[in-house]
Every structure is written in C-alpha cells, then in structure tokens.
C-alpha cells in the first residue's frame, strides 16, 4: 500500500494532527481518485489493526518498532500512530468529501464494504463502550415515548389551478 518508512511516517504525522472538518473536506476534494482510494485503504487497514487488539498495546508496539528502527522524530511527536478515534474522524471526512466517487467506483465500494466489516469487528471488542451507547439510546427512546402527545393539528390541502 505505502512504502514503509518515510511515506508512512509522513501520513501518520498528518493523521494525528488536529483539523477542521469543514476545511479538510474542501481540501480532500482536491485529491484525485487514486489518492482517495490509497488514503481510504490506509485508514481501513489501520482500523483493521485496531479491531484485533487493544489500542494501548498497538500504540506501544508501534512506538517500540519505530524506536528500534531509529526513526528521527521530535519528542512531542514520538508516537505517530493515530488513535482509533482519530482514524474514525478521518474516515468520516474522507467519506463525506468523496461520497459520489465511493458510490460509483467499484474499488471504492469494495473498500467501503471492508470498512464496514472492520468497524463491526472493532465494535465487537469494545463491548463496554458500545453497551454504554446502547443504554443511552434506550433511555432516550423511553423518554421520547413518555412525552404526552399533543393534539395533531389538522391540515387541509387543496389543488389550486392557475389560469395562465
């Protein structure tokens, strides 16, 4: 997918950086189809890694691997593997910026299907977080169903013909 080393380091440096989704969506629209597919594939492969192990362990292994390769980095940017939350933010922005491409391109559609499977696997190893979200959704449903329904106003629709 990417050359190990400089390309991976540069891309991870960009992925861990804070960004404005509105600005980034506009900037990502400037990418060509091949670059979008490459970025999407890289993000999906990172999420796939996170879907098989605990995030903290993966981060530690990555840092140890980079230390053993003696990659030069600043002290503040020692661990350049983006978190799963950051990867999800990037996936969201890339999908928003290139929805038409993803809907019409066969390779992009296959990547999207793989992304869906990877995210399902990722959520299956995060049961505590997911159960908390499901409990919140259940509470919100109960609250909305307990509201006293007001009388629905009656509407009348008439066909109006204009004589022109």
Residue, then its C-alpha position, 0 to 999 in steps of 0.5 A: x500500500x505505502x512504502x514503509x518508512x518515510x511515506x508512512x511516517x509522513x501520513x501518520x504525522x498528518x493523521x494525528x494532527x488536529x483539523x477542521x472538518x469543514x476545511x479538510x473536506x474542501x481540501x480532500x476534494x482536491x485529491x484525485x481518485x487514486x489518492x482517495x482510494x490509497x488514503x481510504x485503504x490506509x485508514x481501513x487497514x489501520x482500523x483493521x489493526x485496531x479491531x484485533x487488539x487493544x489500542x494501548x498495546x498497538x500504540x506501544x508496539x508501534x512506538x517500540x518498532x519505530x524506536x528500534x528502527x531509529x526513526x528521527x522524530x521530535x519528542x512531542x511527536x514520538x508516537x505517530x500512530x493515530x488513535x482509533x478515534x482519530x482514524x474514525x474522524x478521518x474516515x468520516x471526512x474522507x467519506x463525506x468529501x468523496x461520497x459520489x466517487x465511493x458510490x460509483x467506483x467499484x474499488x471504492x465500494x469494495x473498500x467501503x464494504x471492508x470498512x464496514x466489516x472492520x468497524x463491526x469487528x472493532x465494535x465487537x471488542x469494545x463491548x463496554x463502550x458500545x453497551x454504554x451507547x446502547x443504554x443511552x439510546x434506550x433511555x432516550x427512546x423511553x423518554x421520547x415515548x413518555x412525552x404526552x402527545x399533543x393534539x395533531x393539528x389538522x391540515x387541509x390541502x387543496x389543488x389550486x389551478x392557475x389560469x395562465 
